Amino acid sequence: MSRYRAVIVKTEELDGTVIEQKWAVYDSEKGIVLSDRYDLPADAEKESTALNKEQEARESTAFEELLEDLKGLTDEPEHPSHKP
């Protein structure tokens, strides 16, 4: 599931009358709705897609850095590339 999703945000009176209805982006990891509001669902979807792509790029970079750090490490003390 994607971390960021487009959601509809409604402001209502206590009797259920809708005062305002806007689109926003929900961060499922933090459980919050981001502060920007959009009139069109396509705008919120576009923003959530961009945020998801940024998140995936950060995760991919972090994974590649981890693999690079682990390259050459071994648990065998007699192995020439063993790093205690």
C-alpha atoms as one frame of an Amber mdcrd trajectory, in Angstrom:
protein
   0.000   0.000   0.000   1.236   3.500  -0.774   2.187   5.748   2.108   0.431
   8.833   0.689  -3.174   8.762  -0.572  -5.665  11.334  -1.830  -8.620  11.725
   0.551 -11.675  13.958   0.796 -11.939  16.282   3.797 -15.387  17.564   4.786
 -16.201  20.311   7.246 -19.728  19.817   8.569 -22.174  21.428  10.939 -23.307
  19.294  13.874 -26.522  18.552  11.989 -24.512  17.073   9.090 -24.751  20.048
   6.722 -21.562  20.185   4.646 -19.843  23.571   4.964 -16.792  22.770   2.859
 -15.513  19.787   0.936 -11.892  19.671  -0.258  -9.317  17.082  -1.250  -6.098
  16.509   0.671  -3.220  14.039   1.030  -3.209  11.495   3.872   0.094  10.165
   5.281  -0.722   6.616   6.407   2.614   6.168   8.202   2.084   9.159  10.496
  -1.717   8.960  10.496  -2.183  12.610   9.544  -3.772  14.649   6.769  -1.321
  17.120   5.262  -2.319  20.775   5.496  -2.635  21.582   1.765  -6.177  21.390
   0.333  -7.194  20.882  -3.291 -10.417  21.596  -5.176  -9.959  18.692  -7.578
  -9.272  15.047  -6.724  -6.759  14.877  -9.596  -4.628  17.560  -7.911  -4.515
  15.643  -4.620  -3.776  12.404  -6.476  -0.958  14.091  -8.398   0.589  15.337
  -5.135   0.260  11.941  -3.422   1.894  10.231  -6.423   4.809  12.680  -6.329
   5.272  12.167  -2.575   5.178   8.373  -2.991   7.834   8.544  -5.731  10.062
  10.693  -3.485   9.607   8.210  -0.634  10.471   5.245  -2.874  13.604   7.042
  -4.124  14.756   7.720  -0.535  14.154   4.092   0.452  15.969   2.811  -2.637
  18.969   5.056  -1.959  19.112   3.974   1.683  18.973   0.296   0.649  21.764
   0.769  -1.906  23.910   2.517   0.721  23.309  -0.361   3.139  24.321  -2.931
   0.516  27.480  -0.950  -0.222  28.324  -0.819   3.501  27.809  -4.581   3.814
  29.847  -5.424   0.733  32.917  -7.408   1.714  31.833  -8.136   5.276  31.899
 -11.730   6.482  31.508 -13.646   9.742  34.586 -15.755   9.047  37.606 -14.353
  10.999  40.108 -16.167   8.755  38.635 -14.603   5.623  40.898 -11.820   4.227
  38.036  -9.289   4.038  36.822  -9.910   7.609  36.292  -6.597   9.424  35.861
  -6.924  13.202
